[in-house]
Amino acid sequence: MKAYRSRTEARHPRNPPCRFLVPDRWKPLLDRHLKQQNTSMRRYLKRLLRMARQNPRSLPCKKRITTRYQPSKQSLQKVNFRPEGRDWGEFKTIARGCGVSMCRLFVHLMLQDKDHLKIRDAVATSIRAALREIVRFPGKKVVRILHIRQKPPDRTLDTRP
C-alpha cells in the first residue's frame, strides 16, 4: 500500500466568500466583540486563530471519527465574510483535527475570547498546523493527530565588545 499525502495552498480566490453559523443568543456577543475591538470578521478570524495556537489545550477536541456539529434548534444566524484563503484553510485544518465543525469551533473560540487586550500585544511567530489521519488495519482503527507547531524565536546576536 502506497502512502498518500496531500498539501493544500489557497491561491484562487485569495479571499473566498465564507460563512459561519452562529446561534442567535451569541450573535450580540459577536457584534460586541467586533465593535469593542473595532475590527472586521477577517481580522477577528486571525485573532481566534492566534488564540487557538497559543492555547491548543483549550480546543474542543472530540474523540470520534465523524464531525460533531452544533446542537439543533438554536436558531442559527448567518455571518458572511471574506477571509484570507490561508487563514480559512488553517481554521478548517484545526476544526477537522478537533473533530468538530468549523462553526462549532468558531463559537467555542468566540466564547473563550474574554480578555482581548492580552492577545493583541502578543508577539507574532510562525506557526504551522498539520493534520495526520492514519487508518490501521486489521481492526480498522483511525488515528487523528493534530500538530500545532511554533517556530522557535529568532536568536539575537549580541555585538557588544
N, C-alpha and C positions, 0 to 999 in steps of 0.2 A: 504494500500500500504506500503510495507516494504522499508526502506531506503537502498540504495546501496552505498557501499564505496569501493574504490579501492586504493591500495598503490602499487607503483612500485619501485623496487630496482634493480639496474644494478648489475648482478653477472657474467653472461656468455654471450657473451665475455666481458671481462673487458674493452677492447679498440676496440669497433666495427668500421668497416670501414664506414665512413660517407662522405657526400658531400654537399657542398654549391654551389649554382649557383650565380655567381657574374657578373653583367653587364660588358661588355668589356671595357667601359670607366672608370670603377672603379678598374679594375684589377691592373693597375700600382700603384694606391694608396695603395692597399692591399700589394703588393710586397714591396713598400717603407716603410710601417709601419713595416712589418716583418724584413726588413733589418735594419732599424734605431734602432729597439728595440732588434735586434739580438735574435730573438725568433722563435719558431715553431708555427704552426697553433694550436696545442693543448694548448700551453700556452697563445696564443692570445685569444682563446675562453674563457679561465679562466679570462683573463683581461676584456673582454667585459661583462662577467657575473658580475664581480665586479662593472663595470660602471653601469650596469642596476640596481644592488642592491643599489648602493649609490644614484642614482637619478632616482627612478621609475617614476617620473612625466614626464621625457623626453622620455618615451617609446611610440611607435606609436600605441596607443590603438584605435581600431575601434569599434564602436557600431553596430555590426552586428553578425548574427549567423554564416554565412559561413566565411571561411577563406579568407582573402584578399591576393592575390599573387602579385608578381612584374608585372609591366606593360609589355605587349608583345612587340616584335620587338626590343629587346635590345641586341641581340647577347650575350647570357649568356655563361659564361665560367665556366667550372667545376673546383672546388677546392676540391681535395680529401685529407683526413687526417684521423687519428685515435684518437679521443678524449677519455677522460675517460668517462665511461658509466654514472657516476653520473652527470658530467657536461652536457653531451648531454641530459640527462633526465630533468635537471633543465632548460636548454635552451628551450627545447620543451615545458615545462610547461609554461614558461614565454610567449613564442610565442603564444601558444594556448590561454592563458589568455588575451593577447592583441588582439586576433582575426586576426593575420597576420601569414603568413608562416614563417618558420624558416629562409629561405633565405632572405626574406624581412627584418626580424628583424636583421639579421647579417649585411646586407648592411647599414641599418639605424644606428646601433651602430658603425659600422666602420666609417661612415661619421661624427658621433658625437665625435669620438676619435681624438681630435685635440691636446690636451695637455697631452701627455703620461707621462710626468715626475711627475705630481701631483699624479696620481693614483698608481704609482709604490711604493711610500713611505707610502701608506695608511695602517692603522693598520687592520689586518685581524680579523674579528669576525665571529661568527657562524650565518649564515643566513638560513632562511627556506622559500622556495617559495611554495605556495599551491594554488590550483585552485579549486573553487567550482562552479558547474553549477546546477542551480535549475530550474525545469520546474514547473510553476504554472498553475494549472487548474483553472477554466473552459475556460479562454481566451487563454490558452496555451502560456503563456509568459515565455521566457527563460531568466534567470538572470545569468550572468557570473561574478564571483568575483575572482580577483587575489590578493592574500595576499603575500607581501614580508615582512617578519618579521625579525628583527635584535635582536640577543641576547644582553641583557644589558651587559655593560662592567663589568669585574670582579672587585670586591672591593679589594683594597689593605689594608692589615692590618698594622696599624701604631704601631710598637713595641717599640717606643721610651719611655724612662722612664719619 
